[in-house]
Amino acid sequence: MVEKIAEILNINLIFLPPYSPCLNPIEDVWRKIKNIISNHDFKEVNELEKEFLTIFNEIIGEVSFYENWLKQFI
C-alpha cells in the first residue's frame, strides 16, 4: 500500500537492508547529537531536553545532511 501511494505521489522509496544501521540516516543524527550533548554538564532534565530539541531541529534542517546521505545511493 505504501509503495502504491509513493508511486502516485511520485516519491522514490529507498529500501535499506535489514540490520544496517550504518545506512540508516537517523543513526547519523543520533551520533551527532550524542557527540554534542556528551560535552555538557546538565543540572536538570529540562535543560537536556531543550538542548536535544535545539540540536535535533538544527540537524534535520540541514539540507547538506540529507544531500550527503542521498549521494551514497544515487
mmJSON file of the N, C-alpha and C atoms, coordinates in Angstrom:
{"data_MODEL":{"atom_site":{
"group_PDB":["ATOM","ATOM","ATOM","ATOM","ATOM","ATOM","ATOM","ATOM","ATOM","ATOM","ATOM","ATOM","ATOM","ATOM","ATOM","ATOM","ATOM","ATOM","ATOM","ATOM","ATOM","ATOM","ATOM","ATOM","ATOM","ATOM","ATOM","ATOM","ATOM","ATOM","ATOM","ATOM","ATOM","ATOM","ATOM","ATOM","ATOM","ATOM","ATOM","ATOM","ATOM","ATOM","ATOM","ATOM","ATOM","ATOM","ATOM","ATOM","ATOM","ATOM","ATOM","ATOM","ATOM","ATOM","ATOM","ATOM","ATOM","ATOM","ATOM","ATOM","ATOM","ATOM","ATOM","ATOM","ATOM","ATOM","ATOM","ATOM","ATOM","ATOM","ATOM","ATOM","ATOM","ATOM","ATOM","ATOM","ATOM","ATOM","ATOM","ATOM","ATOM","ATOM","ATOM","ATOM","ATOM","ATOM","ATOM","ATOM","ATOM","ATOM","ATOM","ATOM","ATOM","ATOM","ATOM","ATOM","ATOM","ATOM","ATOM","ATOM","ATOM","ATOM","ATOM","ATOM","ATOM","ATOM","ATOM","ATOM","ATOM","ATOM","ATOM","ATOM","ATOM","ATOM","ATOM","ATOM","ATOM","ATOM","ATOM","ATOM","ATOM","ATOM","ATOM","ATOM","ATOM","ATOM","ATOM","ATOM","ATOM","ATOM","ATOM","ATOM","ATOM","ATOM","ATOM","ATOM","ATOM","ATOM","ATOM","ATOM","ATOM","ATOM","ATOM","ATOM","ATOM","ATOM","ATOM","ATOM","ATOM","ATOM","ATOM","ATOM","ATOM","ATOM","ATOM","ATOM","ATOM","ATOM","ATOM","ATOM","ATOM","ATOM","ATOM","ATOM","ATOM","ATOM","ATOM","ATOM","ATOM","ATOM","ATOM","ATOM","ATOM","ATOM","ATOM","ATOM","ATOM","ATOM","ATOM","ATOM","ATOM","ATOM","ATOM","ATOM","ATOM","ATOM","ATOM","ATOM","ATOM","ATOM","ATOM","ATOM","ATOM","ATOM","ATOM","ATOM","ATOM","ATOM","ATOM","ATOM","ATOM","ATOM","ATOM","ATOM","ATOM","ATOM","ATOM","ATOM","ATOM","ATOM","ATOM","ATOM","ATOM","ATOM","ATOM","ATOM","ATOM","ATOM","ATOM","ATOM","ATOM","ATOM"],
"id":[1,2,3,4,5,6,7,8,9,10,11,12,13,14,15,16,17,18,19,20,21,22,23,24,25,26,27,28,29,30,31,32,33,34,35,36,37,38,39,40,41,42,43,44,45,46,47,48,49,50,51,52,53,54,55,56,57,58,59,60,61,62,63,64,65,66,67,68,69,70,71,72,73,74,75,76,77,78,79,80,81,82,83,84,85,86,87,88,89,90,91,92,93,94,95,96,97,98,99,100,101,102,103,104,105,106,107,108,109,110,111,112,113,114,115,116,117,118,119,120,121,122,123,124,125,126,127,128,129,130,131,132,133,134,135,136,137,138,139,140,141,142,143,144,145,146,147,148,149,150,151,152,153,154,155,156,157,158,159,160,161,162,163,164,165,166,167,168,169,170,171,172,173,174,175,176,177,178,179,180,181,182,183,184,185,186,187,188,189,190,191,192,193,194,195,196,197,198,199,200,201,202,203,204,205,206,207,208,209,210,211,212,213,214,215,216,217,218,219,220,221,222],
"type_symbol":["N","C","C","N","C","C","N","C","C","N","C","C","N","C","C","N","C","C","N","C","C","N","C","C","N","C","C","N","C","C","N","C","C","N","C","C","N","C","C","N","C","C","N","C","C","N","C","C","N","C","C","N","C","C","N","C","C","N","C","C","N","C","C","N","C","C","N","C","C","N","C","C","N","C","C","N","C","C","N","C","C","N","C","C","N","C","C","N","C","C","N","C","C","N","C","C","N","C","C","N","C","C","N","C","C","N","C","C","N","C","C","N","C","C","N","C","C","N","C","C","N","C","C","N","C","C","N","C","C","N","C","C","N","C","C","N","C","C","N","C","C","N","C","C","N","C","C","N","C","C","N","C","C","N","C","C","N","C","C","N","C","C","N","C","C","N","C","C","N","C","C","N","C","C","N","C","C","N","C","C","N","C","C","N","C","C","N","C","C","N","C","C","N","C","C","N","C","C","N","C","C","N","C","C","N","C","C","N","C","C","N","C","C","N","C","C","N","C","C","N","C","C"],
"label_atom_id":["N","CA","C","N","CA","C","N","CA","C","N","CA","C","N","CA","C","N","CA","C","N","CA","C","N","CA","C","N","CA","C","N","CA","C","N","CA","C","N","CA","C","N","CA","C","N","CA","C","N","CA","C","N","CA","C","N","CA","C","N","CA","C","N","CA","C","N","CA","C","N","CA","C","N","CA","C","N","CA","C","N","CA","C","N","CA","C","N","CA","C","N","CA","C","N","CA","C","N","CA","C","N","CA","C","N","CA","C","N","CA","C","N","CA","C","N","CA","C","N","CA","C","N","CA","C","N","CA","C","N","CA","C","N","CA","C","N","CA","C","N","CA","C","N","CA","C","N","CA","C","N","CA","C","N","CA","C","N","CA","C","N","CA","C","N","CA","C","N","CA","C","N","CA","C","N","CA","C","N","CA","C","N","CA","C","N","CA","C","N","CA","C","N","CA","C","N","CA","C","N","CA","C","N","CA","C","N","CA","C","N","CA","C","N","CA","C","N","CA","C","N","CA","C","N","CA","C","N","CA","C","N","CA","C","N","CA","C","N","CA","C","N","CA","C","N","CA","C","N","CA","C","N","CA","C","N","CA","C"],
"label_alt_id":[null,null,null,null,null,null,null,null,null,null,null,null,null,null,null,null,null,null,null,null,null,null,null,null,null,null,null,null,null,null,null,null,null,null,null,null,null,null,null,null,null,null,null,null,null,null,null,null,null,null,null,null,null,null,null,null,null,null,null,null,null,null,null,null,null,null,null,null,null,null,null,null,null,null,null,null,null,null,null,null,null,null,null,null,null,null,null,null,null,null,null,null,null,null,null,null,null,null,null,null,null,null,null,null,null,null,null,null,null,null,null,null,null,null,null,null,null,null,null,null,null,null,null,null,null,null,null,null,null,null,null,null,null,null,null,null,null,null,null,null,null,null,null,null,null,null,null,null,null,null,null,null,null,null,null,null,null,null,null,null,null,null,null,null,null,null,null,null,null,null,null,null,null,null,null,null,null,null,null,null,null,null,null,null,null,null,null,null,null,null,null,null,null,null,null,null,null,null,null,null,null,null,null,null,null,null,null,null,null,null,null,null,null,null,null,null,null,null,null,null,null,null],
"label_comp_id":["MET","MET","MET","VAL","VAL","VAL","GLU","GLU","GLU","LYS","LYS","LYS","ILE","ILE","ILE","ALA","ALA","ALA","GLU","GLU","GLU","ILE","ILE","ILE","LEU","LEU","LEU","ASN","ASN","ASN","ILE","ILE","ILE","ASN","ASN","ASN","LEU","LEU","LEU","ILE","ILE","ILE","PHE","PHE","PHE","LEU","LEU","LEU","PRO","PRO","PRO","PRO","PRO","PRO","TYR","TYR","TYR","SER","SER","SER","PRO","PRO","PRO","CYS","CYS","CYS","LEU","LEU","LEU","ASN","ASN","ASN","PRO","PRO","PRO","ILE","ILE","ILE","GLU","GLU","GLU","ASP","ASP","ASP","VAL","VAL","VAL","TRP","TRP","TRP","ARG","ARG","ARG","LYS","LYS","LYS","ILE","ILE","ILE","LYS","LYS","LYS","ASN","ASN","ASN","ILE","ILE","ILE","ILE","ILE","ILE","SER","SER","SER","ASN","ASN","ASN","HIS","HIS","HIS","ASP","ASP","ASP","PHE","PHE","PHE","LYS","LYS","LYS","GLU","GLU","GLU","VAL","VAL","VAL","ASN","ASN","ASN","GLU","GLU","GLU","LEU","LEU","LEU","GLU","GLU","GLU","LYS","LYS","LYS","GLU","GLU","GLU","PHE","PHE","PHE","LEU","LEU","LEU","THR","THR","THR","ILE","ILE","ILE","PHE","PHE","PHE","ASN","ASN","ASN","GLU","GLU","GLU","ILE","ILE","ILE","ILE","ILE","ILE","GLY","GLY","GLY","GLU","GLU","GLU","VAL","VAL","VAL","SER","SER","SER","PHE","PHE","PHE","TYR","TYR","TYR","GLU","GLU","GLU","ASN","ASN","ASN","TRP","TRP","TRP","LEU","LEU","LEU","LYS","LYS","LYS","GLN","GLN","GLN","PHE","PHE","PHE","ILE","ILE","ILE"],
"label_asym_id":["A","A","A","A","A","A","A","A","A","A","A","A","A","A","A","A","A","A","A","A","A","A","A","A","A","A","A","A","A","A","A","A","A","A","A","A","A","A","A","A","A","A","A","A","A","A","A","A","A","A","A","A","A","A","A","A","A","A","A","A","A","A","A","A","A","A","A","A","A","A","A","A","A","A","A","A","A","A","A","A","A","A","A","A","A","A","A","A","A","A","A","A","A","A","A","A","A","A","A","A","A","A","A","A","A","A","A","A","A","A","A","A","A","A","A","A","A","A","A","A","A","A","A","A","A","A","A","A","A","A","A","A","A","A","A","A","A","A","A","A","A","A","A","A","A","A","A","A","A","A","A","A","A","A","A","A","A","A","A","A","A","A","A","A","A","A","A","A","A","A","A","A","A","A","A","A","A","A","A","A","A","A","A","A","A","A","A","A","A","A","A","A","A","A","A","A","A","A","A","A","A","A","A","A","A","A","A","A","A","A","A","A","A","A","A","A","A","A","A","A","A","A"],
"label_entity_id":["1","1","1","1","1","1","1","1","1","1","1","1","1","1","1","1","1","1","1","1","1","1","1","1","1","1","1","1","1","1","1","1","1","1","1","1","1","1","1","1","1","1","1","1","1","1","1","1","1","1","1","1","1","1","1","1","1","1","1","1","1","1","1","1","1","1","1","1","1","1","1","1","1","1","1","1","1","1","1","1","1","1","1","1","1","1","1","1","1","1","1","1","1","1","1","1","1","1","1","1","1","1","1","1","1","1","1","1","1","1","1","1","1","1","1","1","1","1","1","1","1","1","1","1","1","1","1","1","1","1","1","1","1","1","1","1","1","1","1","1","1","1","1","1","1","1","1","1","1","1","1","1","1","1","1","1","1","1","1","1","1","1","1","1","1","1","1","1","1","1","1","1","1","1","1","1","1","1","1","1","1","1","1","1","1","1","1","1","1","1","1","1","1","1","1","1","1","1","1","1","1","1","1","1","1","1","1","1","1","1","1","1","1","1","1","1","1","1","1","1","1","1"],
"label_seq_id":[1,1,1,2,2,2,3,3,3,4,4,4,5,5,5,6,6,6,7,7,7,8,8,8,9,9,9,10,10,10,11,11,11,12,12,12,13,13,13,14,14,14,15,15,15,16,16,16,17,17,17,18,18,18,19,19,19,20,20,20,21,21,21,22,22,22,23,23,23,24,24,24,25,25,25,26,26,26,27,27,27,28,28,28,29,29,29,30,30,30,31,31,31,32,32,32,33,33,33,34,34,34,35,35,35,36,36,36,37,37,37,38,38,38,39,39,39,40,40,40,41,41,41,42,42,42,43,43,43,44,44,44,45,45,45,46,46,46,47,47,47,48,48,48,49,49,49,50,50,50,51,51,51,52,52,52,53,53,53,54,54,54,55,55,55,56,56,56,57,57,57,58,58,58,59,59,59,60,60,60,61,61,61,62,62,62,63,63,63,64,64,64,65,65,65,66,66,66,67,67,67,68,68,68,69,69,69,70,70,70,71,71,71,72,72,72,73,73,73,74,74,74],
"pdbx_PDB_ins_code":[null,null,null,null,null,null,null,null,null,null,null,null,null,null,null,null,null,null,null,null,null,null,null,null,null,null,null,null,null,null,null,null,null,null,null,null,null,null,null,null,null,null,null,null,null,null,null,null,null,null,null,null,null,null,null,null,null,null,null,null,null,null,null,null,null,null,null,null,null,null,null,null,null,null,null,null,null,null,null,null,null,null,null,null,null,null,null,null,null,null,null,null,null,null,null,null,null,null,null,null,null,null,null,null,null,null,null,null,null,null,null,null,null,null,null,null,null,null,null,null,null,null,null,null,null,null,null,null,null,null,null,null,null,null,null,null,null,null,null,null,null,null,null,null,null,null,null,null,null,null,null,null,null,null,null,null,null,null,null,null,null,null,null,null,null,null,null,null,null,null,null,null,null,null,null,null,null,null,null,null,null,null,null,null,null,null,null,null,null,null,null,null,null,null,null,null,null,null,null,null,null,null,null,null,null,null,null,null,null,null,null,null,null,null,null,null,null,null,null,null,null,null],
"Cartn_x":[0.817,0.0,0.875,1.909,2.811,3.504,3.92,4.591,3.656,2.401,1.426,1.201,1.049,0.853,2.083,3.274,4.507,4.574,4.165,4.16,3.198,2.017,1.025,1.557,2.262,2.798,4.165,4.626,5.912,7.059,7.026,8.061,8.876,10.19,11.075,11.452,11.093,11.44,12.825,13.593,14.901,14.811,14.943,14.852,16.248,16.391,17.664,17.652,18.8,18.851,18.589,17.968,17.724,19.037,18.992,20.139,21.347,21.091,22.167,22.133,22.433,22.35,23.296,24.389,25.322,24.704,23.626,22.956,21.734,21.337,20.14,20.494,19.922,20.318,20.022,19.03,18.725,19.871,20.629,21.764,22.829,23.013,23.955,23.464,22.152,21.567,21.832,21.544,21.759,23.228,24.126,25.559,26.0,25.531,25.911,25.364,24.12,23.523,24.295,24.606,25.336,26.708,27.382,28.7,28.607,27.593,27.432,26.99,26.004,25.433,26.41,27.231,28.146,29.165,29.358,30.317,29.702,28.431,27.748,27.459,27.389,27.021,25.66,24.614,23.258,22.852,22.283,21.826,20.395,19.613,18.195,17.856,16.895,16.425,15.86,15.214,14.637,15.715,16.89,17.995,18.42,18.518,18.896,17.865,16.592,15.526,15.563,15.744,15.776,16.967,18.13,19.331,19.158,18.585,18.343,17.459,16.349,15.429,16.079,16.868,17.561,18.51,19.321,20.289,19.573,18.565,17.81,17.208,16.569,15.947,16.978,18.152,19.211,19.675,19.877,20.376,19.376,18.121,17.154,16.855,17.227,17.046,18.199,19.273,20.444,20.212,20.091,19.892,21.108,22.289,23.513,23.562,22.964,22.95,22.27,21.115,20.362,20.987,21.512,22.146,23.335,24.132,25.285,24.847,23.785,23.286,22.762,22.014,21.447,22.507,23.614,24.676,25.227,25.096,25.577,24.758,23.516,22.613,22.324,22.747,22.442,23.641],
"Cartn_y":[-1.18,0.0,1.264,1.264,2.417,2.619,1.526,1.631,2.228,1.837,2.345,3.849,4.271,5.693,6.494,5.961,6.645,6.805,5.789,5.86,6.947,7.011,8.02,9.427,9.586,10.889,11.184,10.271,10.421,10.521,9.633,9.563,8.301,8.446,7.286,6.769,5.539,4.933,4.307,4.409,3.776,2.7,1.461,0.342,0.001,-0.045,-0.376,-1.833,-2.495,-3.874,-3.921,-5.001,-5.102,-5.152,-4.65,-4.658,-3.939,-2.79,-1.991,-0.565,-0.396,0.94,1.941,1.455,2.374,3.031,2.458,3.028,3.856,3.805,4.491,5.918,6.924,8.311,8.764,8.18,8.617,8.267,7.226,6.855,7.953,8.595,9.718,10.895,11.11,12.182,11.908,10.677,10.332,10.474,10.011,10.082,11.537,12.404,13.817,14.447,14.131,14.666,14.182,12.879,12.329,12.984,13.238,13.881,15.28,16.015,17.383,17.382,16.584,16.566,16.003,15.056,14.432,15.415,16.544,17.544,18.552,18.389,19.319,18.66,19.49,19.027,19.631,18.843,19.339,19.128,20.172,20.105,19.576,19.841,19.468,18.723,17.842,17.111,18.08,19.137,20.128,20.768,21.017,21.59,20.627,19.361,18.336,18.241,18.22,18.143,19.339,20.503,21.718,21.692,21.322,21.238,20.182,19.04,17.98,18.477,19.102,19.601,20.651,21.513,22.541,21.901,20.982,20.316,19.493,18.741,17.903,18.744,19.843,20.704,21.334,21.648,22.184,21.131,19.92,18.846,18.507,18.327,17.925,19.059,20.272,21.402,21.591,20.829,20.941,20.182,20.899,20.255,19.409,19.906,19.178,17.805,17.689,16.419,15.353,15.682,14.733,14.554,15.622,15.52,14.573,14.679,13.789,12.342,12.111,10.752,10.196,10.989,10.537,10.239,10.961,10.743,9.312,8.687,7.326,6.34,6.707,5.771,6.144,7.307,7.756,7.549],
"Cartn_z":[0.0,0.0,0.0,0.822,0.89,-0.454,-1.073,-2.364,-3.419,-3.398,-4.352,-4.149,-2.898,-2.585,-2.996,-2.714,-3.095,-4.615,-5.334,-6.794,-7.281,-6.694,-7.062,-6.788,-5.674,-5.275,-5.888,-6.75,-7.411,-6.395,-5.412,-4.38,-4.614,-4.675,-4.829,-3.444,-3.16,-1.887,-1.989,-0.922,-0.848,0.224,-0.198,0.738,1.238,2.537,3.156,3.586,3.534,4.006,5.517,5.987,7.432,8.21,9.421,10.331,9.734,9.134,8.544,9.091,10.374,10.963,10.308,9.706,9.063,7.828,7.303,6.138,6.517,7.776,8.232,8.653,7.985,8.278,9.699,10.355,11.722,12.672,12.345,13.19,13.179,12.031,11.966,12.794,12.792,13.606,15.078,15.529,16.947,17.315,16.435,16.709,16.89,16.022,16.106,17.393,17.744,18.972,20.195,20.229,21.375,21.533,20.415,20.492,21.074,20.71,21.215,22.674,22.996,24.35,25.382,24.969,25.931,26.501,25.84,26.318,27.286,27.618,28.514,29.86,30.886,32.222,32.548,32.376,32.598,34.051,34.633,36.024,36.12,35.071,35.072,33.785,33.872,32.693,31.665,32.143,31.224,30.342,30.924,30.154,29.049,29.401,28.43,27.309,27.662,26.664,25.716,26.273,25.47,24.506,25.011,24.172,23.078,23.454,22.476,21.336,21.685,20.653,19.759,20.357,19.575,18.567,19.035,18.159,17.095,17.5,16.562,15.441,15.804,14.794,13.865,14.394,13.541,12.538,13.01,12.147,11.051,11.417,10.389,9.422,9.788,8.891,7.922,8.118,7.253,5.954,4.876,3.576,3.225,3.537,3.199,3.873,5.042,5.753,4.903,4.347,3.536,2.162,1.597,0.284,0.341,1.378,1.534,1.687,2.423,2.611,1.292,0.555,-0.714,-1.76,-1.731,-2.705,-2.619,-1.473,-1.321,-2.164,-2.466,-3.141,-4.573,-4.99,-6.366,-7.248],
"occupancy":[1.0,1.0,1.0,1.0,1.0,1.0,1.0,1.0,1.0,1.0,1.0,1.0,1.0,1.0,1.0,1.0,1.0,1.0,1.0,1.0,1.0,1.0,1.0,1.0,1.0,1.0,1.0,1.0,1.0,1.0,1.0,1.0,1.0,1.0,1.0,1.0,1.0,1.0,1.0,1.0,1.0,1.0,1.0,1.0,1.0,1.0,1.0,1.0,1.0,1.0,1.0,1.0,1.0,1.0,1.0,1.0,1.0,1.0,1.0,1.0,1.0,1.0,1.0,1.0,1.0,1.0,1.0,1.0,1.0,1.0,1.0,1.0,1.0,1.0,1.0,1.0,1.0,1.0,1.0,1.0,1.0,1.0,1.0,1.0,1.0,1.0,1.0,1.0,1.0,1.0,1.0,1.0,1.0,1.0,1.0,1.0,1.0,1.0,1.0,1.0,1.0,1.0,1.0,1.0,1.0,1.0,1.0,1.0,1.0,1.0,1.0,1.0,1.0,1.0,1.0,1.0,1.0,1.0,1.0,1.0,1.0,1.0,1.0,1.0,1.0,1.0,1.0,1.0,1.0,1.0,1.0,1.0,1.0,1.0,1.0,1.0,1.0,1.0,1.0,1.0,1.0,1.0,1.0,1.0,1.0,1.0,1.0,1.0,1.0,1.0,1.0,1.0,1.0,1.0,1.0,1.0,1.0,1.0,1.0,1.0,1.0,1.0,1.0,1.0,1.0,1.0,1.0,1.0,1.0,1.0,1.0,1.0,1.0,1.0,1.0,1.0,1.0,1.0,1.0,1.0,1.0,1.0,1.0,1.0,1.0,1.0,1.0,1.0,1.0,1.0,1.0,1.0,1.0,1.0,1.0,1.0,1.0,1.0,1.0,1.0,1.0,1.0,1.0,1.0,1.0,1.0,1.0,1.0,1.0,1.0,1.0,1.0,1.0,1.0,1.0,1.0,1.0,1.0,1.0,1.0,1.0,1.0],
"B_iso_or_equiv":[0.0,0.0,0.0,0.0,0.0,0.0,0.0,0.0,0.0,0.0,0.0,0.0,0.0,0.0,0.0,0.0,0.0,0.0,0.0,0.0,0.0,0.0,0.0,0.0,0.0,0.0,0.0,0.0,0.0,0.0,0.0,0.0,0.0,0.0,0.0,0.0,0.0,0.0,0.0,0.0,0.0,0.0,0.0,0.0,0.0,0.0,0.0,0.0,0.0,0.0,0.0,0.0,0.0,0.0,0.0,0.0,0.0,0.0,0.0,0.0,0.0,0.0,0.0,0.0,0.0,0.0,0.0,0.0,0.0,0.0,0.0,0.0,0.0,0.0,0.0,0.0,0.0,0.0,0.0,0.0,0.0,0.0,0.0,0.0,0.0,0.0,0.0,0.0,0.0,0.0,0.0,0.0,0.0,0.0,0.0,0.0,0.0,0.0,0.0,0.0,0.0,0.0,0.0,0.0,0.0,0.0,0.0,0.0,0.0,0.0,0.0,0.0,0.0,0.0,0.0,0.0,0.0,0.0,0.0,0.0,0.0,0.0,0.0,0.0,0.0,0.0,0.0,0.0,0.0,0.0,0.0,0.0,0.0,0.0,0.0,0.0,0.0,0.0,0.0,0.0,0.0,0.0,0.0,0.0,0.0,0.0,0.0,0.0,0.0,0.0,0.0,0.0,0.0,0.0,0.0,0.0,0.0,0.0,0.0,0.0,0.0,0.0,0.0,0.0,0.0,0.0,0.0,0.0,0.0,0.0,0.0,0.0,0.0,0.0,0.0,0.0,0.0,0.0,0.0,0.0,0.0,0.0,0.0,0.0,0.0,0.0,0.0,0.0,0.0,0.0,0.0,0.0,0.0,0.0,0.0,0.0,0.0,0.0,0.0,0.0,0.0,0.0,0.0,0.0,0.0,0.0,0.0,0.0,0.0,0.0,0.0,0.0,0.0,0.0,0.0,0.0,0.0,0.0,0.0,0.0,0.0,0.0],
"pdbx_formal_charge":[null,null,null,null,null,null,null,null,null,null,null,null,null,null,null,null,null,null,null,null,null,null,null,null,null,null,null,null,null,null,null,null,null,null,null,null,null,null,null,null,null,null,null,null,null,null,null,null,null,null,null,null,null,null,null,null,null,null,null,null,null,null,null,null,null,null,null,null,null,null,null,null,null,null,null,null,null,null,null,null,null,null,null,null,null,null,null,null,null,null,null,null,null,null,null,null,null,null,null,null,null,null,null,null,null,null,null,null,null,null,null,null,null,null,null,null,null,null,null,null,null,null,null,null,null,null,null,null,null,null,null,null,null,null,null,null,null,null,null,null,null,null,null,null,null,null,null,null,null,null,null,null,null,null,null,null,null,null,null,null,null,null,null,null,null,null,null,null,null,null,null,null,null,null,null,null,null,null,null,null,null,null,null,null,null,null,null,null,null,null,null,null,null,null,null,null,null,null,null,null,null,null,null,null,null,null,null,null,null,null,null,null,null,null,null,null,null,null,null,null,null,null],
"auth_seq_id":[1,1,1,2,2,2,3,3,3,4,4,4,5,5,5,6,6,6,7,7,7,8,8,8,9,9,9,10,10,10,11,11,11,12,12,12,13,13,13,14,14,14,15,15,15,16,16,16,17,17,17,18,18,18,19,19,19,20,20,20,21,21,21,22,22,22,23,23,23,24,24,24,25,25,25,26,26,26,27,27,27,28,28,28,29,29,29,30,30,30,31,31,31,32,32,32,33,33,33,34,34,34,35,35,35,36,36,36,37,37,37,38,38,38,39,39,39,40,40,40,41,41,41,42,42,42,43,43,43,44,44,44,45,45,45,46,46,46,47,47,47,48,48,48,49,49,49,50,50,50,51,51,51,52,52,52,53,53,53,54,54,54,55,55,55,56,56,56,57,57,57,58,58,58,59,59,59,60,60,60,61,61,61,62,62,62,63,63,63,64,64,64,65,65,65,66,66,66,67,67,67,68,68,68,69,69,69,70,70,70,71,71,71,72,72,72,73,73,73,74,74,74],
"auth_comp_id":["MET","MET","MET","VAL","VAL","VAL","GLU","GLU","GLU","LYS","LYS","LYS","ILE","ILE","ILE","ALA","ALA","ALA","GLU","GLU","GLU","ILE","ILE","ILE","LEU","LEU","LEU","ASN","ASN","ASN","ILE","ILE","ILE","ASN","ASN","ASN","LEU","LEU","LEU","ILE","ILE","ILE","PHE","PHE","PHE","LEU","LEU","LEU","PRO","PRO","PRO","PRO","PRO","PRO","TYR","TYR","TYR","SER","SER","SER","PRO","PRO","PRO","CYS","CYS","CYS","LEU","LEU","LEU","ASN","ASN","ASN","PRO","PRO","PRO","ILE","ILE","ILE","GLU","GLU","GLU","ASP","ASP","ASP","VAL","VAL","VAL","TRP","TRP","TRP","ARG","ARG","ARG","LYS","LYS","LYS","ILE","ILE","ILE","LYS","LYS","LYS","ASN","ASN","ASN","ILE","ILE","ILE","ILE","ILE","ILE","SER","SER","SER","ASN","ASN","ASN","HIS","HIS","HIS","ASP","ASP","ASP","PHE","PHE","PHE","LYS","LYS","LYS","GLU","GLU","GLU","VAL","VAL","VAL","ASN","ASN","ASN","GLU","GLU","GLU","LEU","LEU","LEU","GLU","GLU","GLU","LYS","LYS","LYS","GLU","GLU","GLU","PHE","PHE","PHE","LEU","LEU","LEU","THR","THR","THR","ILE","ILE","ILE","PHE","PHE","PHE","ASN","ASN","ASN","GLU","GLU","GLU","ILE","ILE","ILE","ILE","ILE","ILE","GLY","GLY","GLY","GLU","GLU","GLU","VAL","VAL","VAL","SER","SER","SER","PHE","PHE","PHE","TYR","TYR","TYR","GLU","GLU","GLU","ASN","ASN","ASN","TRP","TRP","TRP","LEU","LEU","LEU","LYS","LYS","LYS","GLN","GLN","GLN","PHE","PHE","PHE","ILE","ILE","ILE"],
"auth_asym_id":["A","A","A","A","A","A","A","A","A","A","A","A","A","A","A","A","A","A","A","A","A","A","A","A","A","A","A","A","A","A","A","A","A","A","A","A","A","A","A","A","A","A","A","A","A","A","A","A","A","A","A","A","A","A","A","A","A","A","A","A","A","A","A","A","A","A","A","A","A","A","A","A","A","A","A","A","A","A","A","A","A","A","A","A","A","A","A","A","A","A","A","A","A","A","A","A","A","A","A","A","A","A","A","A","A","A","A","A","A","A","A","A","A","A","A","A","A","A","A","A","A","A","A","A","A","A","A","A","A","A","A","A","A","A","A","A","A","A","A","A","A","A","A","A","A","A","A","A","A","A","A","A","A","A","A","A","A","A","A","A","A","A","A","A","A","A","A","A","A","A","A","A","A","A","A","A","A","A","A","A","A","A","A","A","A","A","A","A","A","A","A","A","A","A","A","A","A","A","A","A","A","A","A","A","A","A","A","A","A","A","A","A","A","A","A","A","A","A","A","A","A","A"],
"auth_atom_id":["N","CA","C","N","CA","C","N","CA","C","N","CA","C","N","CA","C","N","CA","C","N","CA","C","N","CA","C","N","CA","C","N","CA","C","N","CA","C","N","CA","C","N","CA","C","N","CA","C","N","CA","C","N","CA","C","N","CA","C","N","CA","C","N","CA","C","N","CA","C","N","CA","C","N","CA","C","N","CA","C","N","CA","C","N","CA","C","N","CA","C","N","CA","C","N","CA","C","N","CA","C","N","CA","C","N","CA","C","N","CA","C","N","CA","C","N","CA","C","N","CA","C","N","CA","C","N","CA","C","N","CA","C","N","CA","C","N","CA","C","N","CA","C","N","CA","C","N","CA","C","N","CA","C","N","CA","C","N","CA","C","N","CA","C","N","CA","C","N","CA","C","N","CA","C","N","CA","C","N","CA","C","N","CA","C","N","CA","C","N","CA","C","N","CA","C","N","CA","C","N","CA","C","N","CA","C","N","CA","C","N","CA","C","N","CA","C","N","CA","C","N","CA","C","N","CA","C","N","CA","C","N","CA","C","N","CA","C","N","CA","C","N","CA","C","N","CA","C","N","CA","C","N","CA","C","N","CA","C"],
"pdbx_PDB_model_num":[1,1,1,1,1,1,1,1,1,1,1,1,1,1,1,1,1,1,1,1,1,1,1,1,1,1,1,1,1,1,1,1,1,1,1,1,1,1,1,1,1,1,1,1,1,1,1,1,1,1,1,1,1,1,1,1,1,1,1,1,1,1,1,1,1,1,1,1,1,1,1,1,1,1,1,1,1,1,1,1,1,1,1,1,1,1,1,1,1,1,1,1,1,1,1,1,1,1,1,1,1,1,1,1,1,1,1,1,1,1,1,1,1,1,1,1,1,1,1,1,1,1,1,1,1,1,1,1,1,1,1,1,1,1,1,1,1,1,1,1,1,1,1,1,1,1,1,1,1,1,1,1,1,1,1,1,1,1,1,1,1,1,1,1,1,1,1,1,1,1,1,1,1,1,1,1,1,1,1,1,1,1,1,1,1,1,1,1,1,1,1,1,1,1,1,1,1,1,1,1,1,1,1,1,1,1,1,1,1,1,1,1,1,1,1,1,1,1,1,1,1,1]
}}}
